Amino acid sequence: MTTVDVDPTSTRQPASVGAGQPDFEERTDRLIEKAKVLIPTLRARAQEAEALRYQPPQTVKDAEFLMDALTPRVWGGQGLGSRALCEVARVLAHGDTSAAWTLAFLMEHSWMAAHLNWDAQKEIFDGRTFILASAPLTPAGKGEKVDGGFRVSGTFRYASGLWNATHTFLSTMVTIDGAMTPTTFLIELDQPGVTVNDDWHMSGMAATGSASVTLDDVFIRDSYSIPLEEMLSIDKHPGTSHEEKFLRYPPFASLGMMITAIALGSAEAVVDIVKSRLGTTRAFGGGTRQDLPQSRMRFAEAWEKLRCAQMLYTHILESSIRKCDAMEPWSQEEIGQIELDQTTIVHLAQELIGILCDGMGSSPYQSKEALQRYRRDINVIANHAFMDWDLVAERSIRYVLGLGTRHTDMFRSQVTAQGGVANDRIAGATDDEEKTMKAAVLNEVGGLPAAGEFEAPRPGPGEQVVDVIVAALNPIDVRLAAGGPFGPPVVPSVVGSEGVGRLADGTKVYFSDAKAPYGALAEKVLLGDRSRYYAIPDGLDDGLAAALGTSGITALSALQWRAELRAGDEVLVLGVTGAVGQIGAQAAKLLGAGRVVGAGRNAETLEKLKSDGKIDDFVVLGGEDDAAALKAAASIGFDVVLDTVMGPAFEAALPATKMGARYVVVGMSGGTPTSSIAYPFLTGRSVFGFLKPFVPLDEWEAAYQQLVGWANAGQLSIEVERVPFASVGDAWGRILSSPHRKLVVEI
């Protein structure tokens, strides 16, 4: 068919079609009933699908009547909603879990296409009512804004239905207006530079074809892009002009409910299968399973878990539809509760399937049997990012208790944009508030920042403003201002990457990675989704709290997370007179190192560190034979080396290590090695590079909390020099000169 010519700016009232309307409900019921015809076909093809590792093409063809269920009616689709998606997915799972997963995602992704730019929608649905698309939305790879669109490269994983698809959505980080922005794209798979990878080898959900796709500098037009936050929003994407209310559903009320429905349908199928076999399947050497009291008790337990899951599912599906169709905002407590309920249903399904399979002997584990396939599939679903109990339960109960979001939370900006806990959502500035602030402003790449005025930040959804108390200075700040390592900065912009300040509710926090162009050296800083901030304890000096940030976390995580320092290890710290080195030496002792040796060029500072008990011995570098001096300083050989300088010191230190040593490079102030390294000194040793973005966020936060705990207890310290804001230009010039203390600017 050919799409109609539609003007999205017409006077037609948007979002008018949804639950409760007789025609809508009747069409939904008919589709759910019609989907049941596929159950025996999906069951019969399940073994073939697992061998293929995706759904047989005929299966997708047989299910074409489902594919446009969520496509808006203006494009010729059925224009249905959450009940149709979830109940169809639940029905299909009675045939096969992997098939239900694939077909439901393919249905849902035509709905996602209706979130795109209107011109893109007209092209997508020209002559068809649906597309077959996968959608790995977790940002990966890299994107660059170019004239007329974007160029995208990278590998994007977990693209469910990829081998049955003609298109794929994917997301990557793109610098837009000076800010790193997660952006979603829709692309055709059949084009140069796109490779569908054969890397889906799973024991469960094996027939979903959820492989990865690789792009090599692929151009994507502007109209086929949308910021991920808008894609996931209820009111920011172009699809809000459609009449269907389902176009305004958030992911926890659409995608989350769909996955829950598949798990529930799978559990129902297993209960049906086992119930039908209890009277015919015999225990070894005995009667039928239903004659065994233990088997009846087992079935009773599974039966009641299923009933609980069904009732909870019905409740949250109906209540979420009512809430979404009424276009009511979701509080964080409500979001936490529905996500916790969904995960609970999935894990009830996993438990009851395990209970029943464990009580049916070995026959269900024949490769042709559906029971073993259901068990493998549900185990994988229960570990999906949306359903991982460890992740979701912690996050959700935090929302339920009103404790707010953390920067590590999935779809955090989408959650906070719905409303809810005040401590994570700060209103924008009023007309009476200051529109400018004092700041250290960089006006040219590689230039010297100067104290001046800069526009004060105003937060959007999911963002907040911090009133800065002090900002720490780091060598990386100079590198970033000069255009490395991630490319030229936006100018004008505020410099600085970390500091200490107060949230609107008065909480004092350490923060880093502010949202560009707002750096730490200003009266106010803007924190976004990629920012990090952690509460600091009362009584801890602000300057010390800032000093323990990048320098301290780098030192501790390099030793603990990367080098896996063990009690009794002999540790060498190269560049121990700098901030990272000083903190690293103390952290090594607190972690149980048997002996800590520091090395550096400033003998006076080394003597003081030893007299203060921060190191056990030291080596003054720059002598005639540093390698011999370092080797002589080791008892047998160093187990761990924390290298903040590299250069010639790297060459000198390696021979002083022993077999099994872990050598971590965290800085290169001394440059690159000037000569080759003898092979015997590399044998049996692990040499690691270290970069902040590679450290897991939970490790980064745990390291900071450990450091401030030590500092607050008086077990760890570093000299802090507080610099007046007016002298920021002079302090900037001292950052790279190894001042042997931490420089922090008073705002």
Secondary structure, DSSP 8 states (H G I E B T S, - for coil): -------TTSS--SS-B-TT-HHHHHHHHHHHHHHGGGHHHHHHHHHHHHHHTS--HHHHHHTHHHHTTTS-GGGTS----HHHHHHHHHHHHTT-HHHHHHHHHHHHHHHHHTTS-HHHHHHHTTT-S---EE---S--SEEEEETTEEEEEEEE---TTGGG-SEEEEEEEEEETTEEEEEEEEEESSSTTEEE------SSSTTS----EEEEEEEEEGGGEEEHHHHT-SSSSGGGGSSBGGGG--GGGTHHHHHHHHHHHHHHHHHHHHHHHTTT-B-TTS-BGGGSHHHHHHHHHHHHHHHHHHHHHHHHHHHHHHHHHTT----HHHHHHHHHHHHHHHHHHHHHHHHHHTTS-SGGGSTT-HHHHHHHHHHHHTTSTTT-HHHHHHHHHHHHTT----TTSTTHHHHHHT---GGG------TTS-SEEEEEEE-STT---EEEEEE-----TT-EEEEEEEEE--HHHHHHHTTTTT----SSEE--SEEEEE-TTS-EEEEES--TT--SSBSEEEE-TT-EEEE--TT--HHHHHHIIIIIHHHHHIIIIIS---TT-EEEEETTTSHHHHHHHHHHHHTT-SEEEEEES-HHHHHHHHHTTS-SEEEESSSS-HHHHHHHHSSS-EEEEEESS-THHHHHHGGGEEEEEEEEE---TT-S-SS---GGGTTT-EEEE--GGGS-HHHHHHHHHHHHHHHHTTS----EEEEEGGGHHHHHTTGGG--SSEEEEE-
